[in-house]
C-alpha cells in the first residue's frame, strides 16, 4: 500500500512540473529606479528580452530586494 501511494505521489509530482514550466513568467533584461519608469517601458515596448524568448500577454512590474523594479511578462 505504501509503495502504491509513493508511486502515485511521485507520478503526480512529475506530471505537474512541465505545466508549471510552460506557464512561467519571463523577466525582461534590465531594471528601473521607479515603478513609473518600469510601467512606461512595459506599455511602450521599450525593453530587451532574454535571448531566445518572446513575450506575449500582459506585463507587470515587481520590486526586487535591491529596491529596483523589474519588468515581467506573463502568458
N, C-alpha and C positions, 0 to 999 in steps of 0.2 A: 504494500500500500504506500509506504513512504517513497519507494522508488518511482511509482507512477506519479505521485504528487510532485516530486522533484523534476521529473521529466516534463510534466505539463508546465510547471513554472519556468523551466529553462526554455522550452519551446516558445511559450508566450512572450517571455522577455526578449528572445531573439527576434521574433516577428515584429515587435514594437520598435526596434531600433531603426530599421530602414524608413519607416513612416515619419519618425521624428527628424531624421536627417533630410528627407525630401522637403520638408516644410520649414527648414531652418532659415532664419533671417540672415541677411548679408550686410556687413558693415562697409560703408564707403571708406576710402582711404582719406586720412586727414582728420583734423579736429578743429573745433571752433571755440572761441573765447566766450561767446554769448549764445544763448538759446535763439535769439532773433536771427543771428547770422547763420546758424545751422538750419533753421526753418526756411530762410530765404533761399539758400543754396538747394535744399531739397525740393522746393516748389519750382525753382527756375531750371533745375537740371544741371547746375554748375558744380560738378563733383567728379571724382575719379573712383571707378570701381576697381576692386582687385582683379588682377589678370585672370581671364577665363570665366568671368561671371557676368551675368546680365541682370539688370533689375527690372522688375515689373511689379505692379501692385501699389501699395501705399508706402509711405515713409514715415519715420518718426525720429525724434532727437532724444538722446538719453545722456544724462550727465554721468561721467565716469568718476572714479575715485580721485583723479587729479584735479577735478573741478571743471575740466573742459567738457564740451559737448561733442557727441559723436552721432553721425548720421547713419541710420539703419533703414534697410528696405525689407519689406515683408511680402510674401507671395499671397 
